[in-house]
Amino acid sequence: MAVEKLSISIPGAALEFVERYRKKHSIKTRSEVVQEALALLRERELEGAYGESSAEIDLDWDCLSSDGLIDEAW
């Protein structure tokens, strides 16, 4: 995996949280804590996208989706 360097500025309280979390979970670096946080944000975005797409139900298609199929074992 290619790694890019990024410099960020965060409030002191946020940095203290990162350090506490890192120590509590035996994480080697602050970068790993940030990577974990970004993975959670990515997951949240995906959940939102799946939720939006499942809300787009076409009722006309639903009534036809089993058209012609009988309930028997294949």
N, C-alpha and C positions, 0 to 999 in steps of 0.2 A: 504494500500500500504506500503510495506516495504521500509524503508529509509536507505540509506547508507551514511556515512560521507565521504567527499572527500575534500582534501586540494589541492588548485591550486595556481599557481603564474601567475599573469598577469601584463602587463605594467601599469604604473600609469594612462595613458590616458584611457585605457580600464576600469579601476576601476572607474574613474571619470564618464565615460559614464554610467556604471552600476548604479552608485548612482543617476545621473541625471534622468535616465530612471525610476528608482525605485520611486523617489519622484514625478516625473511628472505623473506617472500612478498609484500613491497611492498603490504601491506594498509593502508589509510588510518587506520582506527580500531580500537580494541579491540572495539567493538560488532560490527564485521564479523567479527572472529575468533570471537566468541561465537556469532554467527548461523551461521557455518560449522560450528562444533562442534554446535550444536543440529540443524542439517540432517543431520549424520552420525548423531546419536542417533535422529532421526526415521526415517532409513533403516534403522537397526539394528532398531528396533521393527517396522517393516513386514516386514523379512526374517523376524523371529521369528514374526509373525502368519501369514505365508505358509507358513512351515515347519510351524507347528501345524495349519493348515488342510489341508495336503497329507498330514499324518499321519492325518487322519480319513477314511480310505478305506473305503467300504462295499463289501466283497467281493461281496455279493449283487448289487449294482448293476453292478459291473464285469463280471460274467459275462453280464449282459443288455444292456450298453450297445451292443453291435454286433448284437443280436438282429434278424434280418430284413434286415440289410444285406449286400450282396455286395460283393466287392472288385472294383469296376470303375470306370473313369474316368467322371467326371461330364461 
